[in-house]
Amino acid sequence: MSRVCEICGKGRQLGHQVSHANNKSRKIWLPNLQQIRTTDDKGNTTRKRVCTRCIRSNRVHKPA
C-alpha cells in the first residue's frame, strides 16, 4: 500500500532534520492520507486513499 494520493499524486518528501547544534539527519514527511469512499461518473462507489487537501478542495465526490 503506497503512501501516495490517488488524485493529485502527492507523496513523501525528503529532507534534513536540523538540530540546534546544526547536526543533520535524514527526515521524511508523509502526506496526510485518508481512506474514503468516492463516487465516479457512473455512480459506482470505490475506496481511495486521498490527501486532505484534495478532500477540502472538493476534488473528490463523496456518496450521499
KAFEN-V113214 format. One record per pair of residues at least 24 apart in sequence whose ideal C-beta (glycine too) atoms are under 10 Angstrom apart, sorted by the first residue. I is the first residue (numbers start at 1). J is the second residue. Records with the same first field share a line. If there is no record, write none. Layout:
BEGIN
I=J + J
END
This chain:
BEGIN
1=33 + 35 + 49
2=33 + 49
3=28 + 30 + 31 + 33 + 49 + 51
4=30 + 31 + 33 + 49 + 51
5=31 + 32 + 33 + 34 + 48 + 49 + 50 + 51 + 52 + 53 + 54 + 55 + 59 + 60
6=33 + 38 + 46 + 47 + 48 + 49 + 50 + 51 + 54 + 60
7=38 + 48 + 49 + 50 + 51 + 53 + 54 + 55 + 57 + 59 + 60
8=50 + 51 + 53 + 54 + 57 + 59
9=51
10=50 + 51 + 53 + 54
11=51
34=60
36=60 + 62 + 63
37=62 + 63
38=62 + 63
39=63 + 64
END
